Each structure stands twice: as structure tokens, then as C-alpha cells.
């Protein structure tokens, strides 16, 4: 017998699947397409949610693309307009302010040292291309009981990356602004891609996201039912920071 709750759950599931089916088909970036250091935004471009060429995308498009995938307006706006606030280059195209995915490569804008999957910018070194060795190290922090990445996993890899960068990068910078950005990224992926499993992320989801730069629909992910905003992301950041404090003892 169907209960009210079960009917609601079915309706929500069908709605989420319909939303996933409405997303443009994924294509990998072509030779003339531009990508940046953020696998999520790169995935959005590969799906056509952002301009596929990655060039001079309207800031309003960054917001609307995220909102269409159930990122709340407050968080989507912060992510879009936060770039210029930390000196990411922007352009004026007519009356529209635009920003390319290559603009996100600017060191110590949104891009920062101690990345999860990108090398530090040292003497002009590529700071935006996916690094498989670093990613494998990241995934090795998965919870051995679940095989998922959780707050403790992210705390462990964040601490390791900071230690590695401090030891190997003579220009290492991890000021409060970029520490906030780095933890914000970790909190966001936990909130956005972990909602189906109690705020833990199957590594298969992250493989799709980081390696192929593809939203992990094929692996079973659907966008969150309740839009993920600043409150949820901040909560996840707090969990990660709390786990870091335990590991630092």
C-alpha cells in the first residue's frame, strides 16, 4: 500500500530523473575549448549548461546554470560574483560582465595552492590541468567502511595538501581568504554530491567529475531535491574543519 510519504518520494525521484534527462548531452572539451581548474564548472561546460567553449561567459549565466541544477540562488550568486571580488579577471561585452573559465586560472584569485587535484602555480607551472596522481591520493582517503569520501576524508586530504605545499612550494600562500575558498570547495562537493548517502560521496561520482569532467548521472547521482545554499555548505565546512582539528591533535 502506498503511503503519502512514499508517493511524495516517488514524485520527487521522478522529478529529479526528469531534470537529469533534460540536461544537454555531455561532450568532452574540444581542442579549441577552454577549461579552468574547477572540475564542477568544467563539467557544466561539457554538458552545455555553460557555454561549451568556456570563453567570456556572462556572470548571470554562471548563476542561472547553477540554479537550474538546484544550487540555491544565494550560493550560486556568491560563487559567480565572488570571482571578481578576489581579482579574477572579467570582461565587459556590451552591457554584460563576462568571465572565461581560463580567467579562473589566475593564481590566488579563486585558484589557490594546496588544491585537491591540481598542482601549485610555481614559476608558471600549469595550475589548472587535472593531475591523476594527486587525485588517486585524494581518493585513497575514502572511508574504508563505506568506500565513500566524507568529512573526515576531506579533512585528511586538505591537511596533507597544505603540508605538501608548504614543504615543496617556496612561494606557498594559504591566507585566510584562500583557506576559506579551499574549505568552501570541499564543503560544496560534499553537500552537492553527497546528499543521497548521508553527506558522503561514492568515489564513482568523483571519478566521473574529476577524471571525465562529467556530472555523474550514469553512476546514479541526481541533483539535490532541496537546493544547496550557503547554510548547507557552511554546515559541511564546519564538519570538515572539526575533523581537521581532531586529526591535528
N, C-alpha and C positions, 0 to 999 in steps of 0.2 A: 504494500500500500504506500502510495506517495504521500509524504507529509508536506506541509507548507515549506519547511526548510529545504527538503530535498528538491522540490520543484524550483525554488529560488536558486539553489546550487546548480541545477541543470541549466536554467536560463542563463546564469552568469557564465557557465562553462561554454555554452553555445555562442554567447555574445563574444567572449574572448577569442574563440576559434574563428568566428566570422571576421573579427578585427584583424587577426593574424593573416587570414586569407586575403584581406583587402590590401595588404602591404605589397608594393611593387616587387617584382621578381628580383632576386639577388643576382648581381653580376660582379665578378672581381674587378678591381680598378684596371683600366686600360693603360697603355703606355703613356698617354698624354694626360691622364687624370692625376690630380694632386691629392695627397693624403698627409695627415699630420700624426702627432704622437698619441692621439686618443683613439683606442680601438672602438669605442662606442660610436663616436661621431663618424669614424671611417666606415663602420658598419651601416650607419644611417645613409651615408652617401652611396655605398654599394647596393643598398636596397632602393635608392631613388627617393628616399624620404628627404634628403638634402640633395642639392644639385650634384649629379654624378661626377662632374669634372672637378668638384671641390674648390672651385675658384669663386672669389667675390660673392659669397652667399649673404643675402640680406640677414641682418641680425633678427629681424622679425620672423624670418624663415627658420632660423635656429629654434626660436620659441615655438612656432606652430608645429614644427616637425616633432618636437619632444611632447608637446601637449597631445598630438594625435596618437601617441604611443603611451598615454597615461602617465606622463610626468606632469606633476601639478604646475600651474602657472607660476607660482612663487619660485619654485626651484628652477624651472625652465628659463625664466627671466634672469635669475641670478647667474646661471651658467652662461647665458648668451651675452649679457651686458657686463658680466664680471671680467671678461677678457680685456676689453678696453681699459677697465679700471686698474688692471695690473700691466698696462703698457703693451698689450698685444696690438700690433698694427691694424688699423682699419682704413677703409677707403670710402670716399663719397662718390657714389654712382647716381647722378641726378640728385634726387632728394633722399635717396636711400643710403644708409650706412651699411657697408658690407665688410665681410671678413672671410679670407680664404683659409682652408684647412692648413695650408703652408704657413700662414701667419701664426698659427698656434705653435710652430716650431721655435719661435723666438725664445731664447734661453732666459729663464727666470721671469717669463710672463706667466702663462698658465703652466707651461713646461717647466720641469724642475729636476734637480738632482735626486738621486735615490728613487728612481722610477721602478715600478714592478717589472716592466718588460722592455725598457729602453735604456741604452747606455747614457751616461752623463755626457754633457756637452763639454769636452775638454779639447782645447786647441782646434776647434772647428769640427770635432768628431760628430758623426751622424747621431742625432739625439731623438730621432722620430721613427726609425725603422724597427719593426718587431725583431726581438732577439730571442731565438728559440732556447738557447742555453739558460738565459735568465728566466724565461717562462717555465722551463722544466723545474728550475729551483723553486720558483713560486708554488707550483702545483705540488711539489714534494711536501709542502706544509699542510696538505689536506688532513682532516681528522681521520686517524686510522680506523676508527669505529664505523664511520659513515662513508668515508671516501669523498666527503664534501669539504669545500672551503667554508670556514666560519669565522667568527670574530677573532678567535684565538689564532687561527691560521694567518689572518691578515695582520694581526699584531706581530706575529713571529717574523713574517717576511718584511714588514715595514721596519722593524728594528734591525734586521740583518742588512737590508739595503742601506740604511743610514750608516751602519758600521762600515760596510764595504766602501761606500762613497767617501766617508771621512778618511779611511785608510789609503785609498787609491787615487783620490782626486785632489790635487793640490789647490784647486780653486773651489772646493766644496762649499756650497751655500745651502743652508736649510733653515732660513729665518722663520719667524712665526707665521708670516703670510704663506710661505710655500709649505710649511708643515701643515697648515690648515687646508691648503689645496690638496696635498697628498692624502691626508686622512679623509678629506671630503670625497675624493675619488673612491677610496676603499669603502667608505660608508655607503656611497651611492650604488656601487655594483652589488653590495650585499643586500641593500634594501630592494633594488630593482630586479635583480636576477635570482634572489633567494627567497622570494615570497611564497613559493609553493612548498618549501621544505623547512618552514620554521626559521627563516633567515639563515639558511645555509645554501650553498650553490654547488650543484653537481659539477664535477670537473669537465664533463662533456659539454656543458653550457659554455664554460670558459674556453674550451678548445675551439669551439665554433667562433666565439667572439674575438679571441686574441689571435689564433692562427689563421683563420679564414676571413676574419673581419666580417662576420655574418651573424645576424640575430639568430639565436638557437631554436627556431621554430621546429626544425626537423627532429631535434632532440627532445621535444615535448614542452618547451617553455612557451608560456603565453604572457602577455603584458599583465601587470597587476590590475586587479579589479578596482581597487581604490587608488587613485592617482598618488604617486610617491612625491612628497613635497619636502620642504625644509625640515619639518618636525620629525618625520620618519628618518630622514638621512642623518639628522643631528643625533637622534637616538642611537643609530648604528655606530656613528663616530664615537660616541661616549662608551659604547660596549668595547670597541676596538682599543681605545685609549686605556680603559680599565684593565684589559687583558695585557696591554703593554706594561702597565705598572706592575702587574703580577710577575711577568717574565723578567722584569728588570731587578726584582728583589734578590 
